[in-house]
Amino acid sequence: MTQVDKVYNHLLEHIERGAYQLNDKLPSQYALSKQYDVSRATIREALTRLESLNYIVTHQGQGSFVINTSIAPLLSKHAYEEFDERQLYDLLEIRTIIEVEAAALSARRRTTDDLKNIKDALNHFENITINDEDVGVEADYKFHEAIIISTKNEYLIQTFRNFKEIHVKALTYSLKMNLNRPRKRQSVYNEHRDIYNAIFNQDEERASAYMKQHLETMRLKLGDPRVE
């Protein structure tokens, strides 16, 4: 177990057992680094993990605040709108398997037209980051679909489209968690932008790495226990 894991687990235990109540402000990064005898970088990573799972929110210059003491209710079948968490985690896992490699293939094979389609979807997603009436599901889906299409692999394209229904439901659930949280919405846009830039530069390694980071961040936020 890493130092980040230890700090994360200890803070999570404190939150779930009530040592930190809803809306409580956590100690500063400096105070936590002294308390756990670790670097501030370790504290930041542990806090980022808690924020990705929607336990806390961090406001620049103000600190980190508890916004959920348990995410268990969010993981109910009802919350996922007619599909259970096993289906969700299986979907996210297959997306990771497919899309990480697809990003590398896109960087290698994309045409000028492909780049335009990916960029158009990216621009659409950027526009909705400041509009809390638009969850952004269509823009998000079209961005990932455009990358898949640019691989020129018909079996890959069809496989991706075969699970569109549950994919859209999962996106709807995930993106709704970011409404009225402009920093989180901007963060998702930034992840998409990094993927696009790597594909534009035909950097297969970075395209693959950015896609993996993007999807694993989503999996962590939704509580997938299979992400290490």
Backbone as numpy.savetxt, mean C-alpha at the origin, in Angstrom:
# Nx Ny Nz CAx CAy CAz Cx Cy Cz
14.28 -12.23 15.29 13.43 -11.03 15.29 14.31 -9.79 15.29
14.04 -8.85 14.38 14.83 -7.63 14.28 14.44 -6.63 15.35
15.25 -5.58 15.49 14.92 -4.53 16.44 13.61 -3.84 16.07
13.41 -3.66 14.77 12.15 -3.05 14.31 10.96 -3.91 14.74
11.07 -5.23 14.56 10.00 -6.14 14.96 9.70 -6.01 16.45
10.76 -5.96 17.26 10.58 -5.88 18.71 9.86 -4.59 19.12
10.30 -3.47 18.54 9.67 -2.19 18.88 8.23 -2.18 18.39
8.02 -2.62 17.16 6.67 -2.67 16.59 5.74 -3.53 17.45
6.18 -4.72 17.79 5.34 -5.64 18.57 5.01 -5.06 19.95
6.00 -4.41 20.56 5.78 -3.85 21.89 4.80 -2.68 21.84
4.96 -1.80 20.85 4.04 -0.68 20.71 2.63 -1.17 20.37
2.56 -2.16 19.49 1.26 -2.72 19.12 0.55 -3.32 20.33
1.32 -4.04 21.16 0.75 -4.63 22.37 0.22 -3.54 23.29
0.98 -2.45 23.43 0.54 -1.33 24.27 -0.76 -0.73 23.74
-0.86 -0.61 22.43 -2.07 -0.02 21.84 -3.26 -0.94 22.04
-3.09 -2.22 21.74 -4.22 -3.15 21.81 -4.65 -3.44 23.25
-3.73 -3.30 24.21 -4.09 -3.55 25.61 -4.53 -2.29 26.34
-4.49 -1.16 25.64 -5.04 0.07 26.22 -4.06 0.98 26.92
-2.78 0.64 26.89 -1.80 1.56 27.49 -1.80 2.89 26.73
-2.02 2.80 25.42 -2.24 3.99 24.61 -3.70 3.94 24.14
-4.47 4.96 24.51 -5.88 5.00 24.18 -6.10 5.69 22.84
-7.32 5.57 22.33 -7.69 6.24 21.09 -7.42 7.74 21.21
-6.77 8.29 20.20 -6.40 9.71 20.10 -5.21 10.10 20.97
-4.65 9.15 21.72 -3.44 9.45 22.49 -2.27 9.74 21.55
-1.41 10.64 21.98 -0.18 10.92 21.25 0.93 10.01 21.77
1.62 9.35 20.86 2.74 8.50 21.26 3.93 9.37 21.67
4.83 8.82 22.47 6.05 9.57 22.78 6.80 9.94 21.51
7.63 10.94 21.59 8.41 11.38 20.41 9.37 10.28 19.96
9.82 10.37 18.72 10.79 9.40 18.21 12.05 9.39 19.07
12.45 10.56 19.52 13.65 10.64 20.37 13.41 9.89 21.68
12.24 10.14 22.31 11.91 9.48 23.59 11.83 7.97 23.41
11.22 7.53 22.31 11.09 6.09 22.05 12.45 5.45 21.79
13.31 6.17 21.09 14.65 5.62 20.81 15.44 5.43 22.09
15.24 6.33 23.05 15.90 6.19 24.35 15.27 5.06 25.15
13.94 4.97 25.10 13.22 3.95 25.85 13.62 2.54 25.40
13.74 2.35 24.09 14.03 1.02 23.55 15.51 0.81 23.23
16.29 1.88 23.44 17.74 1.81 23.20 18.04 1.38 21.76
17.38 2.05 20.82 17.60 1.78 19.40 17.73 3.12 18.68
18.07 3.06 17.40 18.20 4.29 16.62 16.85 4.88 16.29
16.83 6.15 15.94 15.58 6.78 15.53 15.08 6.20 14.21
16.01 5.73 13.37 15.61 5.09 12.11 14.78 3.84 12.40
15.17 3.08 13.42 14.42 1.89 13.82 13.03 2.28 14.30
12.95 3.34 15.09 11.65 3.82 15.58 10.78 4.26 14.41
11.36 5.01 13.46 10.58 5.48 12.31 10.01 4.31 11.52
10.79 3.26 11.34 10.33 2.11 10.58 9.19 1.39 11.31
9.33 1.26 12.63 8.27 0.62 13.42 6.98 1.45 13.36
7.11 2.77 13.44 5.93 3.65 13.37 5.30 3.61 11.99
6.13 3.53 10.95 5.61 3.43 9.59 4.79 2.16 9.42
5.25 1.07 10.04 4.52 -0.19 9.96 3.17 -0.06 10.67
3.16 0.58 11.84 1.89 0.79 12.55 0.94 1.67 11.74
1.51 2.67 11.07 0.66 3.56 10.28 0.11 2.83 9.05
0.93 1.97 8.44 0.47 1.23 7.27 -0.69 0.31 7.61
-0.77 -0.12 8.87 -1.86 -0.99 9.33 -3.01 -0.19 9.93
-2.90 1.15 9.84 -3.99 2.03 10.26 -4.20 2.08 11.77
-3.15 1.80 12.55 -3.24 1.95 14.00 -2.96 3.39 14.42
-2.06 4.04 13.72 -1.69 5.41 14.08 -1.68 6.28 12.83
-1.68 7.58 13.05 -1.46 8.54 11.97 -0.40 9.51 12.45
0.50 9.89 11.55 1.58 10.80 11.91 1.39 12.12 11.19
1.40 13.20 11.96 1.29 14.55 11.40 2.65 15.23 11.56
3.17 15.72 10.45 4.49 16.33 10.47 4.52 17.51 11.46
5.50 17.48 12.33 5.66 18.55 13.31 4.80 18.40 14.54
3.89 17.41 14.53 2.99 17.22 15.67 3.19 15.88 16.38
3.57 14.85 15.62 3.79 13.54 16.23 2.82 12.49 15.72
2.82 11.35 16.39 1.99 10.21 15.99 0.86 10.01 16.98
-0.35 9.74 16.46 -1.54 9.62 17.29 -2.26 8.30 17.00
-2.81 7.70 18.05 -3.53 6.44 17.91 -4.89 6.72 17.29
-5.21 6.01 16.19 -6.52 6.19 15.55 -7.34 4.90 15.55
-6.71 3.77 15.88 -7.41 2.50 16.03 -6.71 1.69 17.11
-7.47 1.09 18.00 -6.86 0.22 19.01 -6.96 -1.24 18.60
-7.71 -1.51 17.52 -7.79 -2.85 16.95 -8.28 -2.72 15.52
-7.66 -3.46 14.60 -8.15 -3.45 13.22 -8.95 -4.70 12.93
-9.19 -5.53 13.96 -9.93 -6.77 13.74 -11.30 -6.54 13.11
-12.08 -5.53 13.56 -13.39 -5.32 12.93 -13.30 -5.02 11.44
-12.19 -4.40 11.02 -12.02 -4.07 9.61 -11.80 -5.29 8.77
-11.41 -6.38 9.41 -11.08 -7.59 8.67 -12.25 -8.54 8.59
-13.42 -8.06 8.87 -14.60 -8.91 8.81 -15.07 -9.07 7.37
-15.84 -10.12 7.14 -16.38 -10.36 5.80 -17.23 -9.18 5.34
-17.99 -8.61 6.26 -18.85 -7.49 5.91 -18.02 -6.30 5.42
-16.91 -6.06 6.10 -16.08 -4.92 5.72 -15.52 -5.08 4.32
-15.28 -6.30 3.90 -14.72 -6.54 2.58 -15.79 -6.62 1.50
-17.04 -6.36 1.84 -18.10 -6.29 0.86 -18.21 -7.58 0.06
-18.60 -8.65 0.74 -18.97 -9.91 0.12 -17.79 -10.79 -0.28
-16.61 -10.55 0.25 -15.55 -11.54 0.12 -14.77 -11.56 1.41
-14.26 -12.74 1.77 -13.63 -12.87 3.07 -12.13 -12.58 2.99
-11.50 -12.51 4.16 -10.11 -12.11 4.20 -9.18 -13.11 3.52
-9.53 -14.40 3.52 -8.69 -15.38 2.83 -8.66 -15.09 1.33
-9.82 -14.76 0.76 -9.86 -14.39 -0.65 -9.03 -13.15 -0.91
-9.14 -12.18 -0.01 -8.39 -10.94 -0.16 -6.89 -11.21 -0.15
-6.41 -11.98 0.83 -4.99 -12.24 0.93 -4.48 -13.07 -0.24
-5.31 -14.00 -0.71 -4.92 -14.79 -1.89 -4.80 -13.89 -3.11
-5.75 -12.96 -3.25 -5.68 -12.02 -4.37 -4.41 -11.19 -4.32
-4.12 -10.63 -3.15 -2.94 -9.78 -3.02 -1.66 -10.57 -3.28
-1.66 -11.84 -2.88 -0.48 -12.66 -3.13 -0.30 -12.93 -4.62
-1.39 -13.27 -5.32 -1.27 -13.55 -6.75 -0.94 -12.27 -7.51
-1.45 -11.14 -7.06 -1.09 -9.87 -7.69 0.40 -9.61 -7.56
0.95 -9.90 -6.39 2.38 -9.69 -6.19 3.18 -10.60 -7.11
2.79 -11.86 -7.19 3.49 -12.82 -8.05 3.47 -12.34 -9.50
2.31 -11.89 -9.97 2.15 -11.49 -11.37 2.76 -10.12 -11.67
2.42 -9.14 -10.85 2.72 -7.76 -11.21 4.17 -7.34 -10.98
4.85 -8.00 -10.06 6.27 -7.68 -9.86 7.06 -8.04 -11.11
6.81 -9.21 -11.67 7.48 -9.61 -12.90 6.96 -8.81 -14.09
5.65 -8.51 -14.08 5.07 -7.74 -15.18 5.69 -6.35 -15.28
6.02 -5.75 -14.15 6.64 -4.42 -14.17 8.00 -4.47 -14.88
8.75 -5.53 -14.62 10.04 -5.69 -15.29 9.85 -5.91 -16.79
8.87 -6.73 -17.15 8.59 -6.98 -18.57 8.13 -5.69 -19.25
7.34 -4.91 -18.55 6.87 -3.64 -19.10 8.05 -2.71 -19.38
8.98 -2.63 -18.44 10.15 -1.78 -18.64 10.95 -2.22 -19.87
10.94 -3.50 -20.15 11.70 -4.04 -21.28 10.95 -3.86 -22.60
9.62 -4.01 -22.58 8.86 -4.13 -23.83 7.98 -2.94 -24.17
7.77 -2.01 -23.25 6.78 -0.95 -23.47 7.10 -0.14 -24.72
6.04 0.29 -25.40 6.15 1.15 -26.56 5.79 2.58 -26.16
5.91 3.50 -27.09 5.52 4.88 -26.82 4.04 4.96 -26.47
3.21 4.19 -27.19 1.78 4.18 -26.89 1.50 3.61 -25.51
2.24 2.57 -25.14 2.08 1.99 -23.79 2.39 3.03 -22.73
3.48 3.75 -22.93 3.87 4.77 -21.95 2.79 5.83 -21.82
2.18 6.21 -22.95 1.12 7.21 -22.90 -0.07 6.69 -22.09
-0.44 5.44 -22.29 -1.57 4.86 -21.56 -1.29 4.78 -20.06
-0.07 4.38 -19.71 0.30 4.30 -18.29 0.33 5.71 -17.68
0.89 6.66 -18.43 0.98 8.04 -17.93 -0.39 8.67 -17.79
-1.29 8.40 -18.74 -2.66 8.94 -18.65 -3.35 8.44 -17.37
-3.18 7.15 -17.08 -3.77 6.58 -15.86 -3.13 7.20 -14.61
-1.82 7.43 -14.67 -1.11 8.05 -13.55 -1.62 9.48 -13.33
-1.79 10.23 -14.42 -2.29 11.61 -14.31 -3.70 11.63 -13.73
-4.52 10.68 -14.15 -5.88 10.58 -13.61 -5.83 10.33 -12.10
-4.95 9.43 -11.69 -4.82 9.12 -10.27 -4.33 10.36 -9.50
-3.40 11.11 -10.08 -2.91 12.32 -9.41 -4.05 13.31 -9.19
-4.91 13.44 -10.19 -6.02 14.40 -10.08 -6.99 14.04 -8.96
-7.19 12.75 -8.73 -8.18 12.38 -7.71 -7.60 12.42 -6.29
-6.29 12.60 -6.15 -5.71 12.64 -4.80 -6.21 13.83 -3.99
-6.70 14.86 -4.68 -7.20 16.05 -3.98 -8.73 16.10 -4.01
-9.35 15.01 -4.44 -10.81 14.96 -4.53 -11.33 13.81 -3.68
-11.80 14.13 -2.47 -12.24 13.08 -1.55 -13.60 12.49 -1.92
-14.20 12.98 -3.00 -15.44 12.37 -3.48 -15.15 11.25 -4.46
-13.91 11.15 -4.91 -13.50 10.10 -5.86 -12.52 9.19 -5.15
-12.93 7.95 -4.91 -12.06 7.00 -4.21 -10.81 6.69 -5.03
-10.96 6.68 -6.36 -9.81 6.46 -7.22 -9.64 5.03 -7.71
-10.69 4.24 -7.59 -10.60 2.83 -7.96 -10.30 2.66 -9.45
-11.04 3.37 -10.29 -10.85 3.23 -11.74 -9.45 3.64 -12.15
-8.98 4.77 -11.62 -7.65 5.25 -11.99 -6.57 4.27 -11.55
-6.72 3.71 -10.35 -5.74 2.76 -9.83 -5.74 1.49 -10.68
-6.94 0.97 -10.96 -7.03 -0.27 -11.74 -6.45 -0.06 -13.14
-6.80 1.05 -13.79 -6.33 1.32 -15.15 -4.82 1.44 -15.21
-4.21 1.99 -14.15 -2.75 2.12 -14.11 -2.11 0.74 -14.14
-2.58 -0.15 -13.27 -1.99 -1.49 -13.21 -2.33 -2.29 -14.47
-3.53 -2.11 -14.99 -3.91 -2.83 -16.21 -3.04 -2.39 -17.38
-2.76 -1.09 -17.49 -1.94 -0.59 -18.59 -0.53 -1.19 -18.54
-0.02 -1.39 -17.35 1.30 -2.02 -17.21 1.24 -3.47 -17.68
0.19 -4.17 -17.26 0.03 -5.57 -17.68 -0.08 -5.65 -19.20
-0.88 -4.79 -19.81 -1.07 -4.80 -21.26 0.25 -4.57 -21.98
1.09 -3.73 -21.41 2.36 -3.40 -22.07 3.35 -4.56 -22.08
3.06 -5.64 -21.35 3.95 -6.81 -21.39 3.82 -7.58 -22.69
2.68 -7.37 -23.40 2.40 -8.04 -24.67 2.20 -9.55 -24.51
1.90 -9.99 -23.28 1.67 -11.41 -23.02 0.18 -11.62 -22.81
-0.48 -12.24 -23.80 -1.93 -12.36 -23.77 -2.42 -13.21 -22.59
-1.68 -14.23 -22.23 -2.08 -15.07 -21.10 -2.01 -14.27 -19.79
-0.98 -13.45 -19.68 -0.82 -12.61 -18.49 -1.95 -11.59 -18.41
-2.29 -11.00 -19.55 -3.36 -10.01 -19.60 -4.69 -10.64 -19.20
-4.97 -11.82 -19.75 -6.23 -12.49 -19.45 -6.30 -12.92 -18.00
-5.18 -13.42 -17.47 -5.15 -13.83 -16.07 -5.46 -12.64 -15.16
-4.85 -11.50 -15.45 -5.08 -10.28 -14.67 -6.55 -9.89 -14.71
-7.15 -9.95 -15.89 -8.55 -9.54 -16.05 -9.52 -10.54 -15.44
-9.09 -11.78 -15.30 -9.98 -12.81 -14.75 -10.39 -12.52 -13.31
-9.52 -11.85 -12.56 -9.91 -11.54 -11.18 -10.20 -10.06 -10.98
-10.72 -9.43 -12.04 -11.03 -8.00 -11.97 -12.07 -7.69 -10.89
-13.11 -8.52 -10.79 -14.20 -8.22 -9.85 -13.70 -8.12 -8.41
-12.98 -9.14 -7.96 -12.49 -9.10 -6.58 -11.36 -8.08 -6.44
-10.61 -7.86 -7.50 -9.55 -6.85 -7.50 -10.16 -5.48 -7.24
-11.23 -5.15 -7.93 -11.88 -3.85 -7.77 -12.47 -3.70 -6.37
-13.05 -4.77 -5.84 -13.59 -4.72 -4.48 -12.48 -4.46 -3.46
-11.34 -5.13 -3.65 -10.21 -4.94 -2.73 -9.66 -3.52 -2.83
-9.57 -3.00 -4.06 -9.11 -1.63 -4.24 -10.07 -0.64 -3.57
-11.35 -0.88 -3.74 -12.35 0.01 -3.15 -12.18 0.06 -1.64
-12.03 -1.09 -1.02 -11.85 -1.16 0.43 -10.56 -0.46 0.86
-9.46 -0.78 0.17 -8.16 -0.22 0.54 -8.12 1.29 0.36
-8.60 1.78 -0.79 -8.51 3.21 -1.07 -9.46 4.03 -0.21
-10.59 3.44 0.21 -11.50 4.16 1.10 -10.83 4.48 2.44
-9.88 3.65 2.83 -9.17 3.88 4.08 -8.33 5.15 4.02
-8.05 5.64 2.78 -7.21 6.82 2.63 -8.00 8.11 2.45
-9.34 8.01 2.35 -10.14 9.22 2.18 -9.95 10.15 3.38
-9.87 11.45 3.08 -9.63 12.48 4.10 -8.27 12.33 4.77
-7.38 11.62 4.10 -5.99 11.48 4.58 -5.07 11.82 3.42
-4.92 13.11 3.12 -4.19 13.54 1.91 -2.75 13.03 1.84
-2.08 12.89 2.98 -0.70 12.39 2.95 -0.65 10.94 2.49
-1.63 10.14 2.92 -1.67 8.75 2.50 -1.98 8.64 1.02
-2.92 9.45 0.54 -3.26 9.43 -0.88 -2.06 9.88 -1.72
-1.35 10.88 -1.25 -0.16 11.34 -1.97 0.91 10.27 -1.98
1.02 9.53 -0.89 2.01 8.45 -0.80 1.73 7.36 -1.83
0.45 7.00 -1.99 0.09 5.98 -2.99 0.41 6.50 -4.39
0.09 7.77 -4.64 0.43 8.36 -5.94 1.94 8.32 -6.18
2.71 8.65 -5.16 4.17 8.64 -5.31 4.70 7.25 -5.66
4.08 6.23 -5.06 4.49 4.85 -5.38 4.22 4.54 -6.84
3.05 4.96 -7.34 2.72 4.77 -8.75 3.69 5.54 -9.64
4.00 6.76 -9.26 4.92 7.58 -10.05 6.30 6.94 -10.15
6.78 6.37 -9.05 8.09 5.71 -9.07 8.10 4.51 -10.02
7.00 3.77 -10.02 6.89 2.62 -10.94 6.91 3.11 -12.38
6.13 4.15 -12.67 6.09 4.69 -14.03 7.47 5.17 -14.48
8.14 5.92 -13.62 9.46 6.46 -13.99 10.46 5.34 -14.31
10.41 4.26 -13.53 11.31 3.13 -13.79 10.98 2.47 -15.13
9.69 2.35 -15.43 9.29 1.78 -16.72 9.70 2.72 -17.85
9.50 4.01 -17.67 9.90 5.01 -18.66 11.39 4.90 -18.96
12.19 4.73 -17.91 13.65 4.65 -18.06 14.13 3.26 -18.45
13.20 2.35 -18.65 13.50 0.96 -19.00 14.44 0.31 -17.97
14.20 0.65 -16.71 14.98 0.09 -15.61 14.19 -1.08 -15.02
14.45 -2.27 -15.50 13.67 -3.45 -15.10 13.78 -3.72 -13.61
14.98 -3.60 -13.07 15.20 -3.92 -11.66 14.42 -2.97 -10.75
14.48 -1.68 -11.05 13.76 -0.72 -10.22 12.24 -0.84 -10.40
11.81 -1.08 -11.62 10.37 -1.24 -11.85 9.82 -2.40 -11.02
10.53 -3.50 -11.03 10.12 -4.67 -10.25 10.16 -4.38 -8.76
11.22 -3.72 -8.30 11.38 -3.43 -6.87 10.30 -2.47 -6.38
10.01 -1.43 -7.18 8.99 -0.46 -6.78 7.60 -1.09 -6.76
7.33 -1.98 -7.72 6.03 -2.64 -7.72 5.89 -3.55 -6.50
6.95 -4.27 -6.17 6.91 -5.14 -4.99 6.68 -4.32 -3.73
7.39 -3.21 -3.60 7.21 -2.35 -2.42 5.79 -1.81 -2.35
5.25 -1.40 -3.48 3.90 -0.85 -3.54 2.86 -1.88 -3.09
2.95 -3.09 -3.62 1.96 -4.12 -3.29 2.13 -4.64 -1.86
3.36 -4.73 -1.39 3.57 -5.20 -0.02 3.11 -4.16 1.00
3.21 -2.88 0.65 2.68 -1.83 1.53 1.17 -1.98 1.67
0.49 -2.26 0.55 -0.95 -2.49 0.60 -1.27 -3.72 1.43
-0.50 -4.78 1.26 -0.75 -6.02 2.00 -0.57 -5.80 3.50
0.44 -5.04 3.87 0.65 -4.73 5.29 -0.52 -3.93 5.84
-0.99 -2.95 5.05 -2.10 -2.10 5.50 -3.35 -2.92 5.75
-3.55 -3.96 4.92 -4.75 -4.78 5.04 -4.55 -5.99 5.93
-3.37 -6.08 6.56 -3.17 -7.10 7.59 -2.81 -8.48 7.09
-2.27 -8.58 5.86 -1.90 -9.89 5.32 -0.76 -10.48 6.15
-0.98 -11.59 6.87 0.05 -12.15 7.75 1.19 -12.83 6.98
1.03 -12.95 5.66 2.06 -13.64 4.88 3.16 -12.72 4.39
3.04 -11.43 4.70 4.07 -10.47 4.32 5.05 -10.34 5.48
6.32 -10.56 5.20 7.33 -10.47 6.26 7.97 -9.10 6.28
